[in-house]
Structure formats: structure tokens, C-alpha cells
Amino acid sequence: MPTYKHKISKSRFVSGMQCEKKLYFDMFRGDLKPTLTEQQKALFESGNLVGELAQKVFPNGKDASPKSYYDFSKSIEQTRAWINEGVATIYEAAFFHDEVLAALDILHHQDNERWAIEVKSSTSVKDYHILDASLQYWVMTQSGFRPDRFFLMHINNGYVKNGAIEVEQLFTLVDITHQVIENQERVENNLSRFKALSKETEPIVAIGKQCASPFNCDYKAHCWQHIPQNSVFELGSARRKNWELHNKGILELINIPDNVELSHRQHLQVEGLKNGSSYIDRTSITSFIEGCTYPLYFFDFETIFPAIPIVDNSSPFQQIPFQYSLHILEEENALLLHKEFLAEPSYFITSDITKDPRKKLIEQLKSDIGTTGSIVAYNATFEINVLKKLALAYPEEAAFLNDLIHRFVDLLVVFKNGWYYKPEMKASASIKSVLPAIAPEFSYKDLEISDGELASGTFLSLIEGTIEFTPELKKNLLVYCERDTEGMVILWKELLRCVQ
């Protein structure tokens, strides 16, 4: 069997189109690439699940997946043989030409046409999808298997699950043949440039917007070593201003000239760094506090957002609540009360309607939250959107849920608008930046589950049955969510202290 040693794959091609230096590092400096985060691993696993489900739209195909992703030789030979034998559908079909490899999610033959189908777990067609599809079209054509039509299959975010997943409805098939054909000259020209890269000569490429578009580059820490701490790239809501300053040779926030126009929040950040100065707008904070009504309910959801809907009356990537924490303050100096809810993971995959986890959450909310008083959240838009989706899924509960929505107040507003600022917050108004600035002793570092992404990923793994729902894990989930609402109470009391 011949050996097919490739220099360029579709992922490397997309890397090169983003930045030639990024491609060079992919090819020759694997030592610089950081290990995958848990979130990245979860994304890959989700993508694999989406790909497997997409195959059901074109069932009964033969699988050409390689045993090792370091050697596609057998896959390439198998794909060629199966096409010549007239196999209608091939999964992970592999093609090779002149040191360039392309693996296609689904190759399908229908009505005397050859269809190339690339599956994506996004909800729309992106520019970089067209790029990697254009490379696949080029390799297929050059190796003698030009597709008649090229499709991109992505998730239909308008799909609503009702019973078993209907794969034909879950996916949208978009014909991108015209775009990939238009790109062929561009592919050819760039392939010549990419294949000419040598290990001895690292490309000279200045940092730029390509470092974060279309993806955050894995090698940013390496290329940005010369950028100091507290640089202009840490300026909050900078839009293009940070690059304008960089291009003028201004790298540090403290060196921004006084005549540069800054927003109120940006001005606070720069002055805080220069002079260590804090800022409190007591008038605005007083108005905010007066807009809140006791009893106060400090509230936080934790959610999962699976690409493939798990529960009925939900859509792809919809935020599905599985947990909440609620701290209750009946009046200013009252004893703080705490309520909480955590769903049973197995209830998300049962057909027993009496165990519906979202319905149980709503039922407990009815007993935990009184009919009057403000509901306080941090970035309340998130909680409100979750409640709106629940109201759509359970119309009989809409009156109760909509009443909750109208009672929300958002602590984020105070810090996002710069009514309260400490230099330790830097550019961020997130609760994870604000809390340590106000209460340095308050921390998430002692927790086994210390952020929302980990909580969400953990619970999704519990639903999928890949980890066990132990008492210890249950405690860890509850303690993390409780810490969030406890932090909101601390912020509220600090605002009271400021105006009193």
C-alpha cells in the first residue's frame, strides 16, 4: 500500500489563511501548542456526536475512518475502492493529492450526482467553513473525484424537539457549490505558498487582528510576549481603539495621552491604574437601591446548552436550567435565608412526565420565591431569557414565570456603567472580577467546581452517564451555585454601605 504523507490538511489550510505564522507553528512547533482545555475537549466531543447523528440523514453508508489520525493511507485507498465499486454513501471519505489531504464527513451519490457533505455543529455557514470546503473540493477534483455538488450541513436552531430526534429536521443542508468553485484559484495559489514553508525559516508576521479571527490563536502567548501587562489591549470595550493606540507606538495604558477620547468606564480604568483611584457615584447607586423592593431574592441559574436537544420543547444550544441558588433578605438587617434546587440528572432522559426536571424546578420556585419583592441577579438578561424559554415550554406556567421576569433587577448595571469602580476590577465588570476587588477574602479557589462552564459540563456528563452522581459531586455543584448568590449579597451590602 502506498504511503500518503501530507503537509497540508483542511485544518492547516484554515490556519494558514488566518496567519502564515500560525500554520508554520502547526507544522514545525508542536511544542508551543497548549494542551486542550476541558471546554475544548467538550466541544470536540459534541462535534463528534453531531457528526454521528448527521450520518443518519444518509444512512447505511460505509465508514472509512482511519485507525490512527496520523496515517490516512488505508482510508484513502478504501475510499477510492468503494467509489469504484459503486458504494452509494461513505463516511469520513479521504482524498489525497500532491501532499494535501482532505477527509470528508459524508460522500453521497444520488441521481447520478456525487455529493460532498461537510457537517458542522454551528447554526449557520461561516466564512471559514467555505474555506475548508474549498480545499476539500480542490483535493477531490485533483485526485479524480470531483463532486457535482458541495453541501454544508449545519444545525437548525429553529428545530424544537418533540419525542425522538428527527434528524432531517435537526439539520439544514446548504448548497455551497458556487462559492467553493469560485475559491479554487485562491486555494491553488495559497497551497503553493503554504507548501513552500520550511522549518528553517519562521515567517515574519506582526501581531494583528488575525490573532483572534476567526479563532483565538493557540500561539498568541508566544507571539505576544513583547506586550506588557496593563497594555492597551486590556482597555475595556476598546473596539478599534486599542489597535489605533498600538499602531501609534502606545503600548501601556498609563501612557495613553490625555487628549485621547475615552468612555467613562475606560477613563476610570486608566486613572485607576495611574493613580490607584476608586470611583463611587452615590447618586446613581442610591437611585438603583431605591428601585429595589424588599424582600430581596438573590438568584442564579446554572444551565446546560447541548447542541442536540435532550428534553422536549427545547432547541439546539438552548440554555436548559438544572440548578438554582436563592439567598433571601427579608429586610435590610434580617437573617439571610438560603434555598436551592438541583435536578436529578437521570430525569433529563426519562420518558416519565412526572419526573420532568424543568417542571420540578418551576414547582420549587413557586414555593421558594414570594409574590412580592425584587429578584436580584448579576447579568439578569441570562436568567430572564431562561425563564422566557420555560414560559414557552410550559404555557400553563407563563403567568407565574412572566411575573418573575418583571421583578428582576440587575447588579451588573452598577459596575458596567462605572457607578462603582476599584482599580482591581481593571476592564471587567464580571462578578468574578468585581467580587475580589470588593471582598478579597471571598474566593472560588477552594471549590472543586469553581466556574459555570465546569458546572455545566459536569452536569451534562452526568446526564450522558459518563460520570457517577455521587453525594460528593452533588455537594460540589450546590456549593458552587450558592457561592454565586452569596457573592451578590456581599455586593448589595457594599452598595448600601457606600450610600449610607
N, C-alpha and C positions, 0 to 999 in steps of 0.2 A: 504493500500500500504506500503510495507517495506521501511525503510529509509536507504539510501546508503550514509553513511558518509565516505568520503575518506580522507586519509592522503597525498597520492601521486597522482598527475596528471602528464600529459606529460610535462608541463612547469616546474613543480617542479622537475621532474626527470632530465631534462636537466640542471636545476640549480644545482642539487646535483652532476651531472657528471662534471660540471665546478668547483664547490667548495662546499664541505660539509657544510661549514660555511654559504655560500650563501643560501643553502636550509634551514638551521636552521633559518636564519633571515626571509625567506619567510614564514616559518611555525609559528614562535613564536614572531617575532619582526616586525610586520607590521608598527609600529611607526617609524621605521628607513627608510622606503621606501620613496623616494622623490615623489612628485606629478609629473604627466606626463607633459612633455613639449608640446608645440604646435606642434613641429615636430613629437614627438612620437604619439600624437593623430592623426595627419595626416597619419602617417604610418599605424596605426590600421584601419583607415577609408579606406585607399587604399587597405589594405589586405582584408577587408570585401567585397569591391566591386569586387576584383579579385575572391574571393570565390563564390559570387553570379553568376558571369559570367561563372565560371568553371562548375557550375551545368547545364548550357545549353548544355554542351557536353554530359551529361547523363540526358536528360530532363524527365519531368513528374514524378519525384520522390516525396516521402512524406517527410515532414520536421519534424524532432524530436527535434528541438532546444528547450532548456528549457526556461521557462518564466523568471527564475532567474538563473544566473550562480553560485549561492550559493547552489542550490538544483537541482540535476540531476535525482532525483528519478523517476519522471514521464517519462523523456526521456529514461531512462534505461528500464523501463517496456514497454514503447511504442515500442522501438527498438526490444525488444525480441518478442513482439506480432506480429509486422509486418513481421519479418523474418519468424516466424512460419506460418503466413498466406500466405507466398509466394510473398510478395511485392518485386518487382524487384530492386527498387532503393530507398535508404533512405539517406536524407541529415542530417548531424550532428547526425549520429547514435552514441549512447552512450553505453558503456560497463563497467562492474564493477566486480572486484574480489579481495577479501582479502584486503580491504582498498585502492585499487588502481583504479582510474578512467581513462578511455580513451574515448574521443569524436573524432569521425572520420568524416572528411569532407564529403566524399561520400562512401556509401556502395552500390555496384552494383553486380547483379547476371546476368551472361551471359554464355551461353553454358555449363550449369551445373557447373559453377565455381563461387566462391564467391570472388569478387574483393574488396580489401580495397584501397581507393584512398585518399591520403593526398595532399591538394593543397597548394602551396607556391607561394608567389609573387616575388620570386627571379628568376634569369635566368639560374640557374644551381642547381645541387644537392650538398648540403653541408653536412659535416660530422654530424653536429647536427641534420639535417633532418633525417639521418639514425637512430640516437639515439632515437628520439621521436617516429619514426615509429616502431622501435624495441619494445619499451614499449607498443605501441598500439597492435602490433601483439601478445605480451605476454598476455595482458588482454583479447583480443578477444579469444585466444586459451584456456586460463584457464576458461573463462566463457562459453565455449562450442560452440563458433562460429569462429573457426579457418579459416582464409582466405586462399584460394588456391593460390592467387597471391596478392602481395602488390605493389602498384604503387605510385610514387611521380609525381604529375602533376605540372610542373613549366612553367613560361612564356617563350615563344620562342622569344628571342631578335632579331632573323632574320626575324620575321614577319613584313611585310610592309602593313599598312592599305590602302585599296583602296575601298572606299564605306563603307558599313556596316561591322562591325566586324565579321570576320569568326572565330568563337570560336575554331573550330577544328584545325585551323592553328595557332591561337594565343597561344595555349598551347601545351606543349610537355609531353608525358606520358612515364615515365621511370620505367621499372620493377626493383624493388629493393628487390624482394622476397629473393634471395640468401643471400644478406647482412643482412637482418633482422633476418633470421633464424640462421645465424652464430652468431648473437649477443645474442641469448636467454639465454645462461648460464651467460653471463655478466650482462644482465638485472636482472636475478634472484638473483645473488649474491649482486648486488648493492641495490636492493629493500629491502633485509633483513637488510642491513646496514642503509638505509635511514629511514625505519620504526622504527628502534630502537632509533632514536634520541628522546631526552626528553627535555622539556622546562628548566629543572633544570640544564642541563649540556651543556654549549656552546662549540662546538668543538674548539680545538686549531689548527688554521691553519695560518701559516705565510703568509705575503703578497708575491705575486709571479706573474709570467706571466699569471696565471689563472685569475687575477683580470681584465684582458682585453680581454680574449679569451675563447670562441668565441664571447662573448659580453662584453662591458664595464659594470662592475658590479654596480648595483644600490647602493651597500653599501660601495663603495670604500672610500667615505669621512669618514665613521665611522672607517673602518679598517686601514686607512692611517693617523689617527690623529697624530701619533708619527713622521710622516715625516715632516721635517721643510720646510719653504719657501726657495726658491732658492736651492732646493735639486738636487741631481744628476739626478733625474727623469725629470728635466726640461732642461737637456742638449739637445741641438738641434741635430737632426739626429743621435741619440745615438746608435741605433740598439741594440746590446747586452751590450754595454759599461756601461750603467747605472746600470744594474744588477750586472755586474762584480765589479763595484765600491761598490755597496751596500753590496755585499757579503763579501767584504774586510773590512766592517765597515765604509766606507766613505759615509756619507750622504749628506754633503753640497758641493756645487760647489766650494766654496772658499777653501775647504780642499783637493781638488784634487792635488796630488803631481806633481811637475814639470816634473817628468820623465814619466808621463802618456802621451801617444801619442794622440794628439788632432788634428782635422782638423783645417784649418784656421778659419772657422766660429765659431767652438767650442772654439778655443783659444781666439777669440775676446770676446765671451760671458763670459768666465771665468775671463779674465783680466778686462773686463768692470765692473764686479761685485766686484772684488778685489780692483781695483784702480780707478773706475769711468772713465776709459779711453775710448775715442772715437777713430775711425779709419777712414781715408779717403785715398783711393788710387786714387790720382788725374790723374795718367797716364791712368788707365783703364777707369775712368769716362770720361776723355777727349776723348778717343777713341770711347766710346759709344755715346757721344754727336755728335761727328763728323760724325758718321754713320747715323745720323738723318737729314732729309731734310725738310726745311720749304716749305709750311705751315704745321704745326703740327696739327693732328686731335686726340685729346684725347678721346678715345672711350670705351664704356662699354655696354654690353648686360645684360638684365635680362631675365630669361627663366623659363619656366615650364618644368617638365620632368615626365609626368604621366605614370604610369605603363601600363595603357591601352591607346593606341594611340587615340588622339582626332581628329587630322587632317589627311587628306590623304597624302600619300607619307611620312609617319613617322613611326617609330618603337617604341616598348616599351622602356620607360625610356630615349628616345631621348630628348636632350635639344632643346626645341622649343622657339625661341625668341618672346617676346611680347612687348619689350620696348628697347630703347637705349637712351643714352645721349652722346652728342658730343660737346666738347669745342674746338674751333678753334683758333689757334695762327698763324696769317699770317706771322709774323716775331717776332724777339726776344722781342721787346718792344711795339708791336702792341696792340690795344684794343682787349680784349678777347671776342670772339663771342660764342654764345651757340645755339645749335639745339637739338631737342628732338623728340622722337616718342613714342606713347603709343597706342597699338591696342585697338579696341573696343571689349570687352570680348564676346559679342554675335556673333561676326563674326567667332569665332572658332567653332561654332556649326550650322552654316547656310550652306545650300546647294547652295547658290548663289555664283557662282565662281567670280563674280565681287567684292565680299567683302572679298576675300581671305586675311587674315591678314598678312601672311608672304609675299605675293606678294606686298601688300601695303607698308610693311616695306622696301622691296627692292627698290620700286619706289621712296620712300622718300630718301633713302640712295643715290640714283643716283643724286638727287638734292642737298643734304647736303654735300657730300664729293666730292672735286675736283679730277681731274685726276692725279695730282702730289702732292707729299708731303708724309711724314711718318705718319702712323697711330699708335698712341701710346696707349698701353693697359697695364694693370697690370695682369700678368699671361695670356699672349696673346694666349697661346695654347687653352684656353677656347673659345675665340672669333673666332679663326681660325677654330676650329672644328665645331662651329655653322655655319659658312659661308660655310664650305665644305659640310655640310648636306643640306644647302639651294641650293647649286650648283647642288647637285644630284637630289633634288626635282624639280628644275626648270632649266633644261639643257639650255634653251634659255637664261638664265641669267648667265651661268657659266663663260663666258669670263669676265664680269664685276666683279663678285664675286672673281674669282681667281686673278684678278689684285689687288683687295683689300688685299687679303691674302699675296701677295708677298711684300706688302708695310708695314707690321706690324713690329714694334719694341717693345720689352718687358721691361718695367721698373723694373719688378721683378728681372731681371738678376743682376742689380746693387746691390741689397740688399741681394739676395740669395747667391751671390758669396762673399759677405763681402767686397765689394769695399767701401761701406759706412756703418758705424756701430756706433750706440749710445747705451749705456748700457740699456736705457729704452726699447729697442727692445727685450731684452732677447733672447730667442731662435727663435723667429718668424720673418719671412720675409714677413708676410702677410701685406696687406695695412692697416688693422685695427690696427696693432702693429707699423708699420713704421711711419704712419702719426702723431699719438700723440707724438712720440719721437721727430719728427722734428718740428711740429707745435702744441704745447699743446693746443692752443686756438681752433684748428679745432676739431670738435666733431660730432658724430651722436646722442648724447644723447638727443638732443632737438627734434628729429624726431619721429613721430608716427610709421613710418616704418623705422627701423634702421639697418636692415641686409637683405641680399639676400634671405635667407630662408623664412623670413616673407613676403617679396615682392612676391616671387614665390607662396607660399601657399595662400596668399591673392588673387592673380590673378586667381589661379586655382579655388578658392571658387567662384569668380565672374563668371567664365565660367560655373560652376556647378549650379549657381543660388542660392547658399545658403546665399549670402550676396548681398546687393544692390550697384550698381556702382554710388555712389554719387559724386558730384563735390568735396567734401572734400577728399574722398578716392582717387580720380583721382589726386588731388594735392599732396597728401602724397606719392603716387607712383612716380610721376615726381620729387619731391624734393629729394627723397632718391637717385634715379639714378643720378640726377645732382650732388649730393654731391660727388659721387664716382669719376666722371671725374674732378670735381673741385679739389679734393684731388690730382689727378695725376698732375695737373698743378702746384700745390704747390711743389710737389716733384721735378718736372722738374726745376723749378726756383731755388730750393735749390741746385741742382746739378750744375746748371750754376754758382751760387754764389761761390761754392767750387772751381771751376777751374778758375774763373776769379780773 
